Amino acid sequence: MTVAQTRPPHDKFVKQLESAVVRFAGDSGDGIQLVGMQLSRACALFGNDVCTYPDYPAEIRAPAGSLGGVSGFQIHFASRCIYTPGDRVHTLVALNPAALKTNLPDVEPGGTLLVNEDAFDEAGLTKAEYASNPLEDGSLKEWRLWRVPMTRANRDALAGLDLNLKAVDRSRNFFALGLVYWLYDRPIEPTLQWIRHKFAKDPLVAEANARSLQAGYAFGDSSPLSSTRYGVAPASLTRGWYRMLTGNEATALGLVTAAQRAGKPLLYAGYPITPANEILHELARYKHFGVQTLQAEDEIAAIGAAVGAAFGGIFAASGTSGPGASLKTEMLGFAVMTELPLVLIDVQRGGPSTGLPTKTEQADLALALFGRHGECPMPVLAPATPSDCFWIVLEAFRIAIRYMTPVFVLSEAYLANGAERWKIPEADDLPAIDVTYCTDRESFQPYLRDDRLSRPWAIPGTPGLEHRVGGLEKEHITGKVTYDPDNHERMVDLRARKIAGIADDIPPLEIQGPTSGELLVVSWGGPYGAVRTACEQCRNEGVGVSHTHFRHLNPLPRNTREVLAAFRRILVCELNAGQFRRYLQSQFPIEATGCARVRGKPLTVADIRTAIERTLTGMR
């Protein structure tokens, strides 16, 4: 007998909220990311604005129930436009003691704890290093505690199914999801449809997950634990088609779209590394769009394949994270010397070395700007949000093709794994990416430059356009190998001026808030959402704080000096030890302070608010 698929009646009071933040937490094998994405999808379909933040354990399979093995997924959904996955958690769903212990500090006072009390046995408490049971010792009195027998209730709901106990318990995540759907008045039908589609080849598993979801919902409706439910109304969105999109998915779509806009095939070469792997996985699905994916034997081979593809005249890209970016630097210098267009995507993570492989950071900026031997300038770009990863890749290819140069894109784990609502653009709204191959045999010279200082792109095998490429310095115009010191200095200068000239071809900085005044808060990359939110809150409270965000890091926008000079004080927010602040100070005579954190976590709105208050107080 199955539980009815209609929502059961209820007489609980529904309290309307402007926004809510929910976090699921449990072992890495508990399906936390799966149910987190389902809640995100349900809220997006309902019409909420949504931002998410998955948090993965660093170890692939840490011991079950251990503190190091906790996986988390945070969802912020709202009836207004939002830019972050939220600072403080309203409701924490903890499937075991370790999940409660590691995530409790992020739950706001008075928040709700939905705890699987069945996991709080002696073994579970010991693994989580609890001296006593927090469900019984009064240490959780600051929060609204729901002690839910998730394991037992889920087993009861699945009684009679021909599944072993392990398989039954595996669906416990959907019981927790159903309980959250009830608490926040979310419809379960979209997830039921997803379950039927996802597990169509295994009807028994589909039945188990559907029962668990419905049982969790019914448990909330019949439970005396709470007399209050919560509702979050749909947001006011412009008309159009939307989808939930992670940063890595957006990056992959951007790569495909760039090649399609130019009418060219795409080669993406990579080597497995967290958190960039999903770009390769996603692109492997687009073979019918002329996409070729290569999982190379190492990082050097991957970037070498991309350089070869660029030499062959197709769109070329490679992706990696910090350690892999270090290995690719020599070949990037080769691409700069040969002046070939390709895009390298570095999904930054905590370092150095293996560091924090599943946590976020922005500490590869200095590597992207300066981390190659010789005078080796490259354009450097960084997306601001998960969906902006799509647009930044289009921009990177536009620059790479137009200026015949490799381009460095600095994504980061927070953006790559996080998701947000994305309005699917119309084809006519996409930027054009024009490709012109050299075919003129009479005037061809491999290093004869146009007014942008770009050399021609000549496809190997084109009659009369044979030319030499390689890492040795080339003679201006002819491309012959030469060791002439004056020529070398001239070529170094030409390559530098070509990259610097890109500043004439990128948008100027925009300022949110007053265009001059006491304080300008600067961001780049993932901190955009937290900084924008913090500055808007300050202005709503009468504090005249302005915000500007950099997507182009090298070269900087032409009006950067003018924008920075209009403010008495500059506050630079970033997830490193102050690299962008020092970079700006090396370029402009400014006085700047930093909100620089390296905790493996994104900056919060509270972090920015504290830094703003500290900076303004110091100015008085």
ZISUL-V43647 format. One record per pair of residues at least 6 apart in sequence whose C-alpha atoms are under 7 Angstrom apart, sorted by the first residue. I is the first residue (numbers start at 1). J is the second residue. D is the distance in whole Angstrom. If there is no record, write none. Layout:
I;J;D + I;J;D
//
This chain:
2;211;7 + 3;211;6 + 3;214;6 + 3;215;7 + 5;214;7 + 8;218;7 + 10;221;6 + 12;227;5 + 12;228;6 + 12;229;7 + 13;227;6 + 13;228;5 + 13;229;6 + 14;228;6 + 14;229;5 + 14;230;5 + 14;231;6 + 15;228;7 + 15;229;6 + 15;230;5 + 15;231;6 + 16;230;6 + 16;231;5 + 16;232;6 + 17;230;7 + 17;231;6 + 17;232;5 + 18;78;6 + 18;79;6 + 18;232;6 + 19;77;6 + 19;78;4 + 19;79;6 + 19;232;6 + 20;76;6 + 20;77;6 + 20;78;6 + 20;90;6 + 21;74;7 + 21;75;6 + 21;76;4 + 21;77;7 + 21;86;6 + 21;89;5 + 21;90;5 + 21;91;7 + 22;74;6 + 22;75;5 + 22;76;7 + 22;89;6 + 22;90;6 + 22;91;5 + 22;92;6 + 23;72;7 + 23;73;5 + 23;74;4 + 23;75;6 + 23;89;7 + 23;91;6 + 23;92;5 + 23;93;6 + 24;32;6 + 24;36;7 + 24;72;6 + 24;73;5 + 24;74;7 + 24;92;6 + 24;93;5 + 24;94;6 + 25;32;6 + 25;70;7 + 25;71;6 + 25;72;4 + 25;73;7 + 25;93;6 + 25;94;5 + 25;95;6 + 25;99;5 + 26;32;7 + 26;70;5 + 26;71;6 + 26;72;7 + 26;94;6 + 26;95;5 + 26;96;6 + 26;99;5 + 27;64;6 + 27;65;6 + 27;69;6 + 27;70;5 + 27;71;6 + 28;69;6 + 28;70;6 + 28;71;5 + 30;170;7 + 30;173;6 + 31;173;6 + 32;71;7 + 32;72;6 + 32;73;7 + 32;173;7 + 33;54;7 + 33;73;6 + 35;173;7 + 35;174;7 + 35;177;6 + 36;73;6 + 38;191;7 + 40;50;7 + 40;75;6 + 41;244;7 + 42;186;7 + 42;190;7 + 43;77;7 + 44;50;6 + 44;421;7 + 46;234;6 + 47;234;4 + 47;235;6 + 48;77;6 + 48;78;5 + 48;79;6 + 48;233;7 + 48;234;5 + 48;235;5 + 49;77;6 + 49;78;5 + 49;79;6 + 49;80;7 + 49;81;6 + 49;82;7 + 49;235;6 + 49;421;6 + 50;76;6 + 50;77;5 + 50;78;7 + 50;420;5 + 50;421;6 + 51;75;6 + 51;76;5 + 51;77;7 + 51;83;7 + 51;84;6 + 51;85;5 + 51;419;6 + 51;420;5 + 52;74;6 + 52;75;5 + 52;76;6 + 52;85;5 + 52;418;5 + 52;419;5 + 52;420;7 + 53;73;6 + 53;74;5 + 53;75;7 + 53;85;6 + 53;414;7 + 53;417;7 + 53;418;5 + 54;72;6 + 54;73;4 + 54;74;6 + 54;417;6 + 54;418;6 + 55;71;6 + 55;72;5 + 55;73;6 + 56;71;5 + 56;72;6 + 56;358;6 + 57;68;6 + 57;69;5 + 57;70;6 + 57;71;6 + 57;358;7 + 58;356;7 + 58;357;6 + 58;358;5 + 59;69;7 + 62;68;6 + 62;69;5 + 63;69;6 + 65;96;7 + 65;98;6 + 65;124;6 + 65;127;6 + 65;128;7 + 66;98;6 + 66;127;5 + 66;128;6 + 67;98;5 + 67;102;7 + 67;128;6 + 70;98;7 + 70;99;6 + 74;85;7 + 75;85;6 + 76;85;5 + 76;86;6 + 78;232;6 + 78;235;7 + 79;232;6 + 79;233;5 + 79;234;5 + 79;235;4 + 80;235;5 + 80;236;7 + 83;529;4 + 83;530;7 + 83;533;7 + 84;529;5 + 84;530;6 + 87;604;6 + 87;605;6 + 88;106;5 + 88;107;6 + 88;108;5 + 89;106;6 + 89;107;4 + 89;108;6 + 90;107;6 + 90;108;6 + 90;111;5 + 90;112;6 + 91;111;6 + 91;112;5 + 91;113;6 + 92;107;7 + 92;112;6 + 92;113;5 + 92;114;6 + 93;113;6 + 93;114;5 + 93;115;6 + 94;100;5 + 94;114;6 + 94;115;5 + 94;116;6 + 95;115;6 + 95;116;5 + 96;116;6 + 96;119;5 + 96;120;7 + 97;119;7 + 97;120;6 + 97;124;6 + 97;125;6 + 97;128;6 + 98;128;5 + 109;142;6 + 109;143;6 + 110;142;6 + 110;143;4 + 110;144;6 + 111;143;5 + 111;144;6 + 112;143;6 + 112;144;5 + 112;145;6 + 113;143;7 + 113;144;6 + 113;145;5 + 113;146;6 + 114;145;7 + 114;146;5 + 114;147;7 + 114;148;7 + 115;146;6 + 115;147;5 + 115;148;6 + 116;147;6 + 116;148;5 + 116;149;6 + 116;150;5 + 117;147;5 + 117;148;6 + 117;149;5 + 118;149;5 + 118;150;7 + 118;151;6 + 125;133;7 + 134;140;7 + 146;225;6 + 150;172;7 + 151;169;7 + 151;172;7 + 154;172;6 + 154;175;6 + 154;212;6 + 155;168;6 + 157;211;7 + 157;212;7 + 157;215;6 + 158;168;7 + 158;208;6 + 158;211;7 + 171;208;7 + 171;209;5 + 171;212;6 + 172;212;7 + 174;209;6 + 174;212;5 + 174;213;5 + 175;212;5 + 175;213;5 + 175;215;6 + 175;216;4 + 176;216;6 + 177;213;6 + 177;216;7 + 178;213;4 + 178;214;6 + 178;215;7 + 178;216;4 + 178;217;4 + 179;216;4 + 179;217;5 + 179;219;7 + 179;220;6 + 181;187;7 + 181;188;7 + 181;217;6 + 182;217;5 + 182;220;6 + 182;221;7 + 183;220;7 + 183;229;5 + 183;230;6 + 184;229;6 + 184;230;5 + 184;231;5 + 185;229;7 + 185;230;6 + 185;231;6 + 192;210;6 + 195;206;6 + 195;210;7 + 196;206;6 + 199;205;7 + 199;206;5 + 200;206;7 + 240;423;7 + 241;423;6 + 241;424;6 + 242;421;7 + 242;422;5 + 242;423;4 + 242;424;6 + 243;421;6 + 243;422;5 + 243;423;7 + 244;419;6 + 244;420;6 + 244;421;5 + 244;422;6 + 245;387;7 + 245;419;5 + 245;420;6 + 245;421;6 + 245;422;6 + 246;386;6 + 246;387;7 + 246;416;6 + 246;417;6 + 246;418;5 + 246;419;4 + 246;420;7 + 247;386;4 + 247;387;6 + 247;389;6 + 247;415;5 + 247;416;4 + 247;417;6 + 247;418;6 + 247;419;6 + 248;278;6 + 248;279;5 + 248;416;5 + 248;417;7 + 249;279;6 + 249;282;7 + 250;386;7 + 250;387;6 + 250;389;5 + 250;390;5 + 251;279;7 + 251;389;5 + 251;390;5 + 251;393;6 + 252;279;5 + 252;282;6 + 252;283;6 + 253;390;6 + 254;390;4 + 254;391;7 + 254;393;5 + 254;394;6 + 255;393;6 + 258;394;5 + 258;397;7 + 258;433;7 + 259;265;6 + 259;266;6 + 259;315;6 + 261;432;6 + 261;433;6 + 262;433;5 + 262;434;6 + 262;435;6 + 264;314;6 + 264;315;7 + 265;290;5 + 265;291;6 + 265;314;6 + 265;315;6 + 266;290;6 + 266;291;5 + 266;292;6 + 266;314;6 + 266;315;5 + 266;316;6 + 267;291;6 + 267;292;5 + 267;293;6 + 267;306;7 + 267;309;7 + 267;315;6 + 267;316;5 + 267;317;6 + 268;292;6 + 268;293;5 + 268;294;6 + 268;316;6 + 268;317;5 + 268;318;5 + 269;293;6 + 269;294;5 + 269;295;6 + 269;296;7 + 269;302;5 + 269;303;7 + 269;305;7 + 269;306;6 + 269;317;7 + 269;318;5 + 270;280;7 + 270;294;6 + 270;295;5 + 270;296;6 + 270;299;7 + 270;302;5 + 270;318;6 + 270;319;6 + 270;320;7 + 271;295;5 + 271;296;5 + 271;297;7 + 271;298;6 + 271;299;6 + 271;302;7 + 273;320;6 + 273;321;7 + 274;321;7 + 274;357;6 + 274;358;7 + 275;321;7 + 275;347;6 + 275;358;7 + 275;413;6 + 276;319;6 + 276;320;6 + 276;321;6 + 276;347;6 + 280;293;7 + 283;293;7 + 284;293;6 + 296;302;5 + 299;324;6 + 299;327;6 + 299;328;6 + 300;327;6 + 300;328;6 + 302;318;7 + 303;318;6 + 303;328;6 + 303;331;7 + 304;331;7 + 306;316;5 + 306;317;6 + 306;318;6 + 306;342;7 + 307;335;6 + 309;316;6 + 310;316;6 + 310;340;6 + 310;341;6 + 310;342;6 + 311;340;7 + 312;459;6 + 312;460;6 + 313;459;6 + 315;342;7 + 316;342;5 + 316;343;7 + 317;342;6 + 317;343;5 + 317;344;6 + 318;343;7 + 318;344;5 + 318;345;6 + 319;344;6 + 319;345;5 + 319;346;6 + 320;345;6 + 320;346;5 + 320;347;6 + 321;346;5 + 321;347;5 + 321;348;5 + 321;349;7 + 322;346;7 + 322;348;6 + 322;349;6 + 322;364;7 + 323;353;6 + 325;346;7 + 329;372;6 + 330;372;7 + 333;372;6 + 333;376;6 + 334;471;5 + 335;406;6 + 336;376;7 + 336;405;6 + 336;406;6 + 337;471;6 + 338;469;6 + 338;470;6 + 338;471;7 + 339;404;5 + 339;405;5 + 340;404;5 + 340;405;5 + 340;406;6 + 341;400;5 + 341;401;6 + 341;404;5 + 341;405;5 + 341;406;5 + 342;400;6 + 342;405;7 + 342;406;5 + 342;407;6 + 343;396;7 + 343;397;7 + 343;406;6 + 343;407;5 + 343;408;6 + 344;407;6 + 344;408;5 + 344;409;6 + 345;408;6 + 345;409;5 + 345;410;6 + 345;411;7 + 346;409;6 + 346;410;5 + 346;411;6 + 347;410;6 + 347;411;5 + 347;412;4 + 347;413;6 + 348;360;7 + 348;361;6 + 348;362;6 + 348;364;7 + 348;410;7 + 348;411;6 + 348;412;4 + 348;413;6 + 349;356;7 + 349;357;6 + 349;358;7 + 349;359;6 + 349;360;5 + 349;361;5 + 349;412;6 + 349;413;6 + 350;356;4 + 350;357;6 + 350;359;6 + 350;360;6 + 350;361;5 + 350;600;6 + 359;413;6 + 359;600;5 + 359;601;7 + 360;412;6 + 360;413;5 + 360;414;5 + 360;600;5 + 360;601;6 + 360;602;7 + 361;412;7 + 361;575;5 + 361;576;7 + 361;598;7 + 361;600;6 + 362;412;7 + 362;574;7 + 362;575;5 + 362;576;6 + 363;575;7 + 363;576;5 + 365;579;7 + 366;579;7 + 368;380;7 + 368;408;7 + 369;380;7 + 375;492;7 + 377;496;6 + 377;499;7 + 378;406;7 + 378;407;6 + 378;408;7 + 378;499;7 + 379;407;5 + 379;408;6 + 379;499;6 + 379;554;5 + 379;555;6 + 380;407;6 + 380;408;5 + 380;409;6 + 380;552;6 + 380;553;5 + 380;554;5 + 381;408;6 + 381;409;5 + 381;410;6 + 381;551;6 + 381;552;5 + 381;553;6 + 382;392;7 + 382;409;6 + 382;410;5 + 382;411;6 + 382;525;5 + 382;551;5 + 382;552;7 + 383;389;5 + 383;392;6 + 383;411;6 + 383;525;5 + 383;551;6 + 384;524;7 + 384;525;5 + 384;526;5 + 384;528;6 + 384;551;7 + 385;415;6 + 385;526;6 + 386;415;5 + 386;416;6 + 386;418;6 + 386;419;6 + 386;420;7 + 387;420;7 + 387;422;6 + 396;407;6 + 398;433;6 + 400;406;6 + 400;407;6 + 401;435;7 + 403;452;7 + 403;454;5 + 404;454;6 + 404;455;7 + 414;526;7 + 414;602;7 + 415;526;6 + 437;457;5 + 437;458;6 + 438;456;6 + 438;457;6 + 438;458;5 + 441;464;5 + 441;465;6 + 444;465;7 + 445;477;6 + 445;478;6 + 446;455;7 + 446;456;6 + 446;467;6 + 446;477;6 + 446;478;6 + 446;479;6 + 447;455;5 + 447;476;6 + 447;477;4 + 447;478;6 + 447;479;6 + 448;455;6 + 448;477;4 + 449;455;5 + 452;498;6 + 453;498;5 + 458;465;7 + 460;466;7 + 468;479;7 + 472;481;6 + 473;481;6 + 473;482;6 + 473;483;7 + 473;488;7 + 474;480;5 + 474;481;5 + 474;482;6 + 475;481;6 + 475;482;6 + 475;487;6 + 476;487;7 + 476;491;7 + 499;555;7 + 500;555;6 + 502;555;7 + 503;555;6 + 503;556;6 + 503;557;5 + 503;558;6 + 504;558;7 + 506;557;7 + 507;557;7 + 508;557;5 + 508;558;6 + 508;559;6 + 509;548;7 + 509;557;6 + 509;559;6 + 509;560;7 + 510;548;6 + 511;546;7 + 511;547;6 + 511;548;5 + 512;546;6 + 512;547;5 + 512;548;6 + 513;545;7 + 513;546;5 + 513;547;7 + 514;544;7 + 514;546;6 + 516;566;5 + 516;567;5 + 517;566;7 + 517;567;5 + 517;568;6 + 518;567;5 + 518;568;5 + 518;569;6 + 519;545;6 + 519;546;6 + 519;567;6 + 519;568;6 + 519;569;5 + 519;570;6 + 520;545;6 + 520;546;5 + 520;547;6 + 520;567;6 + 520;569;6 + 520;570;5 + 520;571;6 + 521;546;6 + 521;547;5 + 521;548;6 + 521;570;6 + 521;571;5 + 521;572;6 + 522;547;6 + 522;548;5 + 522;549;6 + 522;571;6 + 522;572;5 + 522;573;6 + 523;531;7 + 523;548;7 + 523;549;5 + 523;550;6 + 523;572;6 + 523;573;5 + 523;574;7 + 524;549;6 + 524;550;5 + 524;551;6 + 527;573;7 + 527;574;6 + 527;602;7 + 527;603;6 + 528;549;7 + 530;603;7 + 530;604;6 + 530;605;5 + 531;605;7 + 531;608;6 + 532;547;7 + 533;605;7 + 534;605;5 + 534;608;6 + 534;609;6 + 535;545;6 + 535;546;7 + 535;547;7 + 538;545;7 + 539;545;6 + 561;588;7 + 569;591;6 + 569;592;6 + 570;591;6 + 570;592;5 + 570;593;6 + 571;592;6 + 571;593;5 + 571;594;5 + 571;595;7 + 572;581;6 + 572;593;6 + 572;594;5 + 572;595;6 + 573;594;6 + 573;595;5 + 573;596;6 + 574;595;6 + 574;596;5 + 574;597;7 + 575;596;6 + 575;597;5 + 575;598;5 + 576;596;6 + 576;597;6 + 576;598;5 + 577;596;5 + 577;597;7 + 577;598;7 + 578;594;6 + 578;596;6 + 581;592;7 + 581;594;7 + 595;611;6
//
